[in-house]
Amino acid sequence: MASGQPQPPSAATLRRLERAFEAEPDAVGYLRALREARYGFEATRPTRAQRRGLRRALAAGWGYTGGVRALWALPPSVWRRS
């Protein structure tokens, strides 16, 4: 990974990932929405922009391989349409 890029901690929790990607507001918003939904707080669905932001943050510094890995880890959509 390129220097200066956030690297997920070995024991990654949603809150730790939020801190690791604090320079990426969309990524943080997506992770916060997941954490709030998981633990029963006021849950709002993350936006598509937040999802793309997290995907970009995950892929940063990894080139083409990182982009593919980020898509595999976080596919374009998991929410069912109503």
N, C-alpha and C positions, 0 to 999 in steps of 0.2 A: 504494500500500500504506500502511496506517496506520503512523504512527510507532511505533517500538518493536517492530514485528513483524520476525522474521528474514527476510532477503532472500537467496536463493541467490546465491553469488558467480558472476561471469561464467564462470569456468572451474570449474564445479562438479564435484567428485569426491565419492564417497560419504563419505570422511572429512571433507571440508569441510562437507558437508551435515549430518553428525553434529554438528559444532561449531556450525553455524548454528541448529540446532534443539535445542541442549542443554537448554533449559528444558522440552522436551517428551520425557519419558523413553520413552514408547511409540514416538514417531517415531525417536528415537535407536536403540532396540532393533531396530526394523524395518530401518533403514539398516545397522546393524552386522551383522545376520544376512545381508543381501544381500552386504555386503563380504566377510564370512568365506566365504560360499558361492562367490563369484566367484574369490577368490584362494586357495582350497584349504585354509583353516583348518578347525577343527572347526565344521562347519556345522550350524546348527539352523534349522528353518523359523520364520519370524516368526509370531507369533500374530495372530488376527483383531483383537484389541485394539490391537496395535502398528500394524497396517495402518490401522485407523481413526484412530489417533493421528497417523500421518504425513499422512493425508488432511486431518485437521483443521488440522494445522500448515501444510500447503501452502495451504489455503483461507483461513487467518486474515487478516483485514483486507481481503479482496476481496469480501465480501458474496456474493450469490447467484451471480454470475459466477465468483467464486473457487471456490465449491463445485462448480460444473459442471466447471471446468477441473481441479480436483483429482480428480474422478471419472474424467475423460477420461485424465489422466496416470497414475492409479493405480486401475484398475477394482476392483470389490469382491473379485475372486479370480482368481488366475492359476495356483494350484497345482491339479494334477489330483488327484482323489480316488482312493485305491488301492482 
